[in-house]
Each structure stands twice: as C-alpha cells, then as structure tokens.
Amino acid sequence: MPSPSPEQPGLLIRDPYQYSDRMLLIPPVLVQCLRFFDGESAENDLREFLVRLTGQLQVSEAITGLRTALEQAGFLEDGTYLEFRGKRYRSFAAAEVRESTLAGGAYPEQSGALNKLLDECLAEAPQETPPGNLIGIAAPHVSLEGGGACYGSAYGALPPDYRERVFVILGTSHYGENGRFGLTRKPFRTPLGDAQTETSLVDRLVGEAPDAAVLEDYCHAIEHSIEFQVVFLQRLFGPQVRILPVLCGSFAHSLEDGSMPEGDPAVRQFLETLKALAQDEGSRLSWVLGIDLAHMGRRYGDSFSARAGEGLMDEVRERDLSRLQRVCEGDPQGFWGEIQNSQRELKWCGAAPLYTFMSAVPGTRAQLLRYEQWNIDPDSVVSFAALALTR
C-alpha cells in the first residue's frame, strides 16, 4: 500500500499471511525495481535498469541493500521465507485453541467493553422475526465500525431458543486455496470465552470429502470472516456456543472455465457431504454466513475513487441487489451465472459461502434485511448486507 506518511513516501509492504511480522518501506526510486525479483530476471537486468533510472553507475550498494532487506523480512521465496512459513504452520497446528486475531484492534479486548459494543450493534435489530422457517442468517465480515448496524439487523433475527443449536459458520477464505474448504477442530477463543467447535462434524467432513477439506487450515489463524460471527453468537447464546467453522475458498476454477463450482470433483464431493450432513442433522443446525459484497475503488485495484451511494456506486447497488435477489429466490444456478458475468468488476468476496450454502441446503429462500455501502477509506467502498435465510 502507499506510505501513509507524506514525510516518508514510498511503498509500504507487509505480509497478510503473517508468516513475517516485518514491514518494509520501499523508497519511490526503488519501487519499480521490485518487478525484477520475479525468479526469471538476472541481477544484471536490475543493474542496467537502475543505472538508466538514476543516471548513476554505482548502483551495487542499492541493489544489495534492497535484496538483503527483502530476504531478511521473509518477502522473497527462499529459505528464510520457508522457515518463517513452516514455523507459523507448526505453531497453529500445535495450538490447543484458535486465538483471537481481532481483540484489541477491530474490537475491544476487554469483555465488558466488547459486550457494550455488540449490544450497540444489536440495538439495530428488526422489530419482528422474519417470516418462514428461519434456518440462519448472512451477516457482514467488514469491521464493526462500518457494518455495526448491518450486523445488528442480521443477528437480531435469531430467536433466543436457538441457544442449543450448532451454528455452521461459512466464512469467506480470503487467503485459502481455490476450491478448498478450511476446517479446524480447535475452540475459538475470544474475550468472551471459548466457543466450542463440534469436532464430530469436522471429522465427518474431513473423512468423507478429503480432497477438498483442509484440516487445521492455517488460514483460520489469520482470517476475520468467522471471528466476527463468533463474538455475536457468544453474546446471544453464551460463551461456549457450539460452532462448525468452515472457510470457503474461492471457486476461481469456475470463473476461469465457465463451469459450475461442482465441476471440480473435489468441490462436488464436499458440497454433497455437507448436504448429507445438513439433512442428517436437521434442525440441530443453524447457518451463519460471514460475507461482504462488492469492493470498489483504488484500494482494490481500480483506477478510480469510489464514494458510497454516489455515482458509480448507485449502479453497483443495483447489481448487488440483482445478485441478492437470486439468493432470495433460492436460485443457485442463476446466482452463479451473475457472478461469472461480473465478478472481476464487482469483486464480491461472499460468493463462495453463499453458493456453498445454497448447494448444501437446497430449497431455501432469503429475505433482505439491510443493504449498505461504506467508505473504508476516502477512495474505496465495500458493500454488504444482512439476510434472513428461510426454508
């Protein structure tokens, strides 16, 4: 991302996978040099480019400094990187619980302050329970600062008598592999306590769909799409609420070749297993989807600035609502057709969990409870919604 400091311009680099805890600030003159670290270019290529760029013949020190900084930070694919990655993988696999990654940042790390914040969000709850046989909700995974009211609308639809249910949480896997579903047997620890993962259901998914299921997926250690849902469920149903956390990787293969997601045999196997599990467990399960919708503006690679509810974002709203209407009608094929037609422009990050849910629980409908857009920064907008999922 661009440096946030005018006094220190350049490119700020960090590792979203958190293999490395380093951050580097690359000066503007060296930013273009990064493209030579591609595994194919020779050092002489970089040397020649830097000489032309700076007009200086003595560039060896600059090249060595840049390479050393990248190596030590773990930002090159080399032994240091593999060591950092392996250490993080082993640490998560050995941990007894999945520790909170958001406490003290995206929400308070003290239980009292967190409960107060969640209650403020829940004050936005609808006055009446949605009609039909409510089997779950879809809520955002954007920060509470931007999506608090939308979270409240979603979680306010869940009645108190769902306390004994197991909540299947389908979250967007921002870092997971295409066509893979990340699972863990670990409890989810938050400032409110330890939510209990229903390990028997995890084991069934892994046992019956081994090609698509990734057990103790490291992505759980860094992903926020499920953790936001856990704290709301804990506030409503107690710290030890029972969950089945599933991270849904993108179905990029489907977007590339025009097939349906289940065109991948491993994906089909997992969706069929999840469907059979849903049928066998029946009303013991409820479903929670942690999804956001469109991502527009400079932060997300667009060449333009975006403002919530203005200009282009009015058109985005109509396109978002068209996709959501397919969900409300229980039309997974029509929904995925719209995703394939415009995913690159809208950059939805909730498509895979929505399609997974509609495939696993066919015949469902949805009711749109709330739709919002929020400027995550002055040039970029995220859209999100609250849905009631009914049979």
C-alpha positions as CSV (number, residue, x, y, z in Angstrom):
1,M,0.0,0.0,0.0
2,P,1.2,3.6,-0.4
3,S,3.0,5.0,2.5
4,P,0.6,6.8,4.9
5,S,3.3,9.4,5.8
6,P,3.9,12.3,3.4
7,E,7.3,12.8,5.0
8,Q,8.3,9.2,4.1
9,P,6.8,8.5,0.7
10,G,7.1,5.1,-1.0
11,L,5.5,1.6,-0.9
12,L,4.7,0.0,2.4
13,I,4.9,-3.8,2.3
14,R,3.6,-6.2,4.9
15,D,2.6,-9.9,4.9
16,P,-1.1,-10.6,5.2
17,Y,-0.4,-14.2,5.9
18,Q,1.6,-13.1,9.0
19,Y,4.5,-15.5,8.2
20,S,6.6,-12.4,8.8
21,D,5.9,-9.6,11.3
22,R,8.1,-7.2,9.4
23,M,7.0,-4.1,7.4
24,L,9.3,-2.5,4.8
25,L,9.1,1.0,3.3
26,I,10.5,0.9,-0.2
27,P,11.6,4.4,-1.4
28,P,9.9,5.6,-4.6
29,V,13.1,5.3,-6.7
30,L,13.3,1.5,-5.8
31,V,9.6,0.6,-6.2
32,Q,10.0,-0.2,-9.9
33,C,12.9,-2.5,-9.1
34,L,10.7,-4.9,-7.3
35,R,9.4,-6.4,-10.6
36,F,12.9,-7.8,-11.2
37,F,12.5,-10.1,-8.2
38,D,10.4,-12.5,-10.3
39,G,12.5,-15.6,-10.4
40,E,13.4,-15.1,-14.0
41,S,15.3,-11.8,-14.2
42,A,19.1,-11.7,-13.7
43,E,20.8,-9.2,-11.4
44,N,22.4,-7.6,-14.4
45,D,18.9,-6.8,-15.7
46,L,18.2,-4.9,-12.5
47,R,21.6,-3.2,-12.6
48,E,21.0,-2.0,-16.1
49,F,17.6,-0.7,-15.3
50,L,18.7,1.1,-12.2
51,V,21.6,2.8,-14.0
52,R,19.2,4.1,-16.6
53,L,16.7,5.2,-14.0
54,T,19.1,7.1,-11.8
55,G,21.9,8.1,-14.2
56,Q,24.4,6.7,-11.7
57,L,26.9,4.0,-12.5
58,Q,27.5,2.9,-8.9
59,V,24.2,1.0,-8.0
60,S,25.6,-2.2,-6.4
61,E,25.0,-0.9,-2.9
62,A,21.4,0.0,-3.6
63,I,20.8,-3.5,-5.1
64,T,22.4,-5.3,-2.2
65,G,20.5,-3.2,0.3
66,L,17.2,-3.9,-1.3
67,R,17.8,-7.6,-1.7
68,T,19.0,-8.0,1.8
69,A,16.0,-6.1,3.3
70,L,13.6,-8.3,1.3
71,E,15.4,-11.5,2.3
72,Q,15.6,-10.7,6.0
73,A,11.9,-9.7,6.1
74,G,10.9,-13.1,4.5
75,F,9.5,-11.4,1.4
76,L,11.5,-13.5,-1.1
77,E,10.7,-17.1,-1.9
78,D,13.8,-18.5,-0.3
79,G,15.0,-20.4,2.7
80,T,14.1,-17.6,5.1
81,Y,10.5,-17.4,3.8
82,L,10.1,-21.2,4.1
83,E,11.5,-21.1,7.6
84,F,9.0,-18.4,8.6
85,R,6.1,-20.1,7.0
86,G,6.9,-23.5,8.5
87,K,7.2,-22.0,12.0
88,R,3.8,-20.4,11.7
89,Y,2.1,-23.6,10.3
90,R,3.6,-25.7,13.1
91,S,2.6,-23.2,15.8
92,F,-1.0,-23.1,14.7
93,A,-1.2,-26.9,14.3
94,A,0.1,-27.4,17.8
95,A,-2.1,-24.8,19.5
96,E,-4.9,-26.0,21.7
97,V,-7.3,-23.1,20.7
98,R,-7.7,-20.7,17.8
99,E,-6.7,-17.5,19.4
100,S,-8.4,-14.2,18.6
101,T,-6.7,-12.1,16.0
102,L,-9.0,-9.1,16.3
103,A,-9.2,-8.4,20.0
104,G,-7.5,-5.1,20.9
105,G,-7.7,-4.0,17.2
106,A,-11.0,-4.5,15.4
107,Y,-12.9,-4.8,18.7
108,P,-12.1,-4.3,22.4
109,E,-10.0,-6.9,24.2
110,Q,-12.0,-6.5,27.5
111,S,-15.2,-8.5,27.7
112,G,-17.2,-5.6,29.2
113,A,-16.3,-3.2,26.5
114,L,-16.9,-5.8,23.8
115,N,-20.3,-6.7,25.2
116,K,-21.2,-3.0,25.2
117,L,-20.2,-2.6,21.6
118,L,-22.1,-5.7,20.5
119,D,-25.2,-4.5,22.3
120,E,-25.0,-1.2,20.5
121,C,-24.9,-3.1,17.2
122,L,-27.8,-5.3,18.2
123,A,-29.9,-2.3,19.0
124,E,-30.4,-2.1,15.2
125,A,-32.3,-5.4,15.3
126,P,-35.6,-5.6,13.3
127,Q,-38.8,-5.5,15.4
128,E,-40.2,-8.8,14.1
129,T,-38.7,-12.2,13.3
130,P,-38.7,-12.8,9.6
131,P,-41.5,-14.9,8.2
132,G,-40.9,-18.6,7.4
133,N,-38.8,-21.3,9.0
134,L,-35.7,-19.4,9.8
135,I,-32.6,-21.6,9.5
136,G,-29.9,-19.0,9.6
137,I,-28.6,-15.6,8.6
138,A,-26.0,-13.9,6.4
139,A,-24.0,-11.1,8.1
140,P,-21.1,-8.9,7.0
141,H,-17.5,-9.5,7.9
142,V,-16.5,-5.9,7.5
143,S,-15.3,-4.0,10.6
144,L,-17.9,-3.2,13.2
145,E,-17.1,0.5,12.7
146,G,-18.6,0.3,9.2
147,G,-21.0,-2.6,9.5
148,G,-22.3,-2.5,13.0
149,A,-25.9,-1.7,12.1
150,C,-25.9,-4.4,9.4
151,Y,-24.6,-7.0,11.9
152,G,-27.3,-6.0,14.3
153,S,-30.0,-6.4,11.7
154,A,-28.7,-9.9,10.9
155,Y,-28.2,-11.2,14.5
156,G,-31.4,-9.6,15.7
157,A,-33.3,-12.0,13.6
158,L,-32.0,-15.0,15.6
159,P,-34.5,-16.1,18.3
160,P,-33.3,-17.0,21.9
161,D,-34.5,-20.6,21.6
162,Y,-31.6,-21.3,19.1
163,R,-29.2,-21.5,22.1
164,E,-28.9,-25.3,21.8
165,R,-28.2,-25.4,18.1
166,V,-24.9,-25.9,16.4
167,F,-24.1,-22.9,14.1
168,V,-22.4,-23.8,10.8
169,I,-20.4,-20.7,10.0
170,L,-19.5,-20.4,6.4
171,G,-16.9,-17.7,6.1
172,T,-15.0,-16.2,3.1
173,S,-11.4,-17.5,3.0
174,H,-9.5,-14.5,1.8
175,Y,-6.2,-16.4,1.7
176,G,-7.3,-20.0,1.1
177,E,-6.8,-22.2,-2.0
178,N,-9.2,-22.3,-4.9
179,G,-11.8,-24.9,-4.4
180,R,-10.8,-25.9,-0.9
181,F,-12.6,-25.7,2.5
182,G,-10.6,-24.9,5.6
183,L,-11.5,-26.7,8.8
184,T,-10.2,-26.8,12.3
185,R,-11.1,-28.8,15.4
186,K,-9.9,-26.0,17.8
187,P,-12.2,-24.0,20.0
188,F,-12.4,-20.3,19.1
189,R,-11.1,-18.1,21.9
190,T,-12.4,-14.5,22.2
191,P,-12.5,-12.1,25.2
192,L,-16.0,-13.6,25.9
193,G,-14.7,-17.2,26.3
194,D,-14.1,-20.3,24.2
195,A,-16.7,-21.2,21.5
196,Q,-16.8,-25.0,21.2
197,T,-16.1,-26.5,17.8
198,E,-18.3,-29.5,17.1
199,T,-15.4,-31.9,16.3
200,S,-17.6,-34.8,15.2
201,L,-19.0,-32.8,12.3
202,V,-15.5,-31.6,11.4
203,D,-14.3,-35.2,11.3
204,R,-17.2,-36.3,9.1
205,L,-16.4,-33.6,6.5
206,V,-12.7,-34.5,6.5
207,G,-13.4,-38.2,6.3
208,E,-16.0,-38.1,3.5
209,A,-14.6,-35.2,1.5
210,P,-10.8,-35.5,2.0
211,D,-9.8,-34.0,-1.4
212,A,-11.4,-30.6,-0.7
213,A,-11.2,-30.4,3.1
214,V,-8.1,-28.9,4.7
215,L,-7.9,-29.8,8.3
216,E,-6.2,-27.3,10.7
217,D,-6.0,-24.9,7.8
218,Y,-3.6,-22.2,8.7
219,C,-5.9,-19.6,7.2
220,H,-8.1,-19.9,10.3
221,A,-5.2,-18.3,12.3
222,I,-5.4,-15.1,10.3
223,E,-9.0,-14.9,8.9
224,H,-11.5,-12.5,10.3
225,S,-14.7,-13.6,8.5
226,I,-15.6,-16.2,11.1
227,E,-14.3,-14.5,14.2
228,F,-16.7,-11.6,13.9
229,Q,-19.6,-14.1,13.7
230,V,-18.3,-16.0,16.8
231,V,-18.4,-12.9,19.1
232,F,-22.0,-12.1,18.1
233,L,-23.1,-15.7,18.6
234,Q,-21.4,-15.8,22.0
235,R,-23.1,-12.6,23.1
236,L,-26.5,-14.0,22.1
237,F,-26.1,-17.7,23.2
238,G,-23.3,-17.8,25.7
239,P,-19.5,-18.0,25.5
240,Q,-19.5,-21.8,24.8
241,V,-21.8,-21.7,21.9
242,R,-21.2,-24.6,19.6
243,I,-20.0,-24.0,16.1
244,L,-18.8,-25.7,12.9
245,P,-16.4,-23.2,11.3
246,V,-15.8,-23.6,7.6
247,L,-13.7,-21.3,5.4
248,C,-14.8,-21.3,1.8
249,G,-12.0,-20.8,-0.7
250,S,-12.9,-19.0,-4.0
251,F,-14.2,-21.0,-6.9
252,A,-11.7,-19.4,-9.3
253,H,-11.7,-22.5,-11.5
254,S,-15.3,-21.9,-12.2
255,L,-14.8,-18.3,-13.1
256,E,-11.9,-19.2,-15.5
257,D,-13.5,-22.0,-17.4
258,G,-17.2,-21.1,-17.2
259,S,-18.2,-24.3,-15.4
260,M,-20.2,-24.6,-12.2
261,P,-18.2,-24.8,-9.0
262,E,-19.0,-28.5,-8.6
263,G,-17.3,-29.1,-11.9
264,D,-14.3,-29.7,-9.7
265,P,-14.8,-33.3,-8.4
266,A,-13.3,-32.4,-5.0
267,V,-15.7,-29.4,-4.6
268,R,-18.7,-31.6,-5.7
269,Q,-17.7,-34.2,-3.1
270,F,-17.5,-31.6,-0.3
271,L,-20.8,-30.0,-1.2
272,E,-22.6,-33.4,-1.4
273,T,-21.1,-34.3,2.0
274,L,-22.2,-31.0,3.5
275,K,-25.7,-31.5,2.1
276,A,-25.9,-35.0,3.6
277,L,-24.7,-33.7,6.9
278,A,-27.4,-30.9,6.8
279,Q,-30.1,-33.5,6.1
280,D,-29.0,-35.8,8.8
281,E,-28.6,-33.1,11.5
282,G,-31.8,-31.3,10.5
283,S,-33.0,-28.6,12.9
284,R,-30.0,-29.2,15.2
285,L,-28.1,-26.9,12.9
286,S,-28.4,-23.3,12.1
287,W,-26.4,-21.5,9.4
288,V,-24.4,-18.2,9.6
289,L,-22.6,-16.8,6.6
290,G,-19.8,-14.2,7.0
291,I,-19.8,-12.3,3.7
292,D,-19.2,-9.0,2.2
293,L,-20.2,-8.0,-1.3
294,A,-18.6,-5.5,-3.8
295,H,-15.1,-4.0,-3.3
296,M,-14.7,-0.8,-5.4
297,G,-12.1,1.9,-5.7
298,R,-8.3,2.5,-5.6
299,R,-7.7,0.2,-2.5
300,Y,-9.0,-2.7,-4.6
301,G,-7.0,-2.1,-7.8
302,D,-9.5,0.2,-9.6
303,S,-8.2,3.3,-11.4
304,F,-11.0,5.5,-9.9
305,S,-12.1,6.7,-6.5
306,A,-15.5,5.5,-5.1
307,R,-17.9,7.2,-2.8
308,A,-20.7,5.2,-1.0
309,G,-24.1,6.0,-2.5
310,E,-22.7,8.3,-5.2
311,G,-22.1,8.0,-9.0
312,L,-20.9,4.5,-9.9
313,M,-21.9,3.1,-6.5
314,D,-25.5,3.6,-7.5
315,E,-25.0,1.2,-10.3
316,V,-23.1,-1.2,-8.0
317,R,-26.1,-1.1,-5.7
318,E,-28.4,-2.3,-8.4
319,R,-26.0,-5.0,-9.5
320,D,-25.6,-6.2,-5.9
321,L,-29.3,-6.3,-5.4
322,S,-29.8,-8.3,-8.6
323,R,-27.4,-11.0,-7.3
324,L,-29.0,-11.0,-3.9
325,Q,-32.4,-11.4,-5.5
326,R,-31.2,-14.7,-6.9
327,V,-30.3,-15.8,-3.4
328,C,-33.7,-14.6,-2.1
329,E,-35.4,-16.7,-4.8
330,G,-33.3,-19.8,-4.0
331,D,-31.7,-19.9,-7.5
332,P,-28.0,-21.0,-7.1
333,Q,-27.5,-21.5,-10.8
334,G,-28.8,-18.0,-11.7
335,F,-26.8,-16.6,-8.8
336,W,-23.6,-18.1,-10.0
337,G,-24.3,-17.1,-13.6
338,E,-24.4,-13.5,-12.4
339,I,-21.1,-14.0,-10.5
340,Q,-19.4,-15.3,-13.6
341,N,-20.6,-12.4,-15.7
342,S,-19.3,-9.6,-13.5
343,Q,-17.1,-10.9,-10.7
344,R,-14.0,-9.1,-11.9
345,E,-15.7,-5.8,-11.9
346,L,-17.5,-6.1,-8.5
347,K,-15.0,-8.3,-6.7
348,W,-17.5,-9.9,-4.3
349,C,-15.9,-11.8,-1.5
350,G,-19.1,-13.6,-0.3
351,A,-19.9,-15.5,-3.4
352,A,-18.4,-18.9,-2.4
353,P,-20.1,-19.1,1.0
354,L,-23.4,-18.1,-0.5
355,Y,-23.2,-20.7,-3.2
356,T,-21.9,-23.3,-0.7
357,F,-25.0,-22.7,1.5
358,M,-27.5,-22.8,-1.4
359,S,-26.0,-26.1,-2.6
360,A,-25.9,-27.7,0.9
361,V,-29.4,-26.6,1.8
362,P,-31.5,-26.6,-1.4
363,G,-34.9,-25.2,-1.5
364,T,-34.1,-22.2,0.8
365,R,-35.1,-18.6,0.4
366,A,-33.8,-15.4,1.8
367,Q,-35.1,-12.1,2.9
368,L,-33.0,-8.9,2.6
369,L,-33.0,-7.2,6.0
370,R,-30.5,-4.4,5.2
371,Y,-28.1,-3.3,2.5
372,E,-25.3,-0.8,3.0
373,Q,-22.2,0.7,1.4
374,W,-19.3,2.1,3.4
375,N,-16.2,4.1,2.5
376,I,-13.4,2.0,4.1
377,D,-11.1,4.9,3.0
378,P,-11.7,8.1,1.1
379,D,-11.2,6.4,-2.3
380,S,-12.7,2.9,-1.7
381,V,-16.1,1.3,-0.9
382,V,-17.2,-2.0,0.5
383,S,-20.9,-3.1,0.2
384,F,-22.5,-5.6,2.5
385,A,-26.0,-6.9,3.5
386,A,-27.9,-8.7,6.2
387,L,-30.1,-11.7,5.1
388,A,-32.5,-13.9,6.9
389,L,-32.3,-17.5,5.5
390,T,-35.5,-19.5,5.5
391,R,-36.8,-22.8,4.3
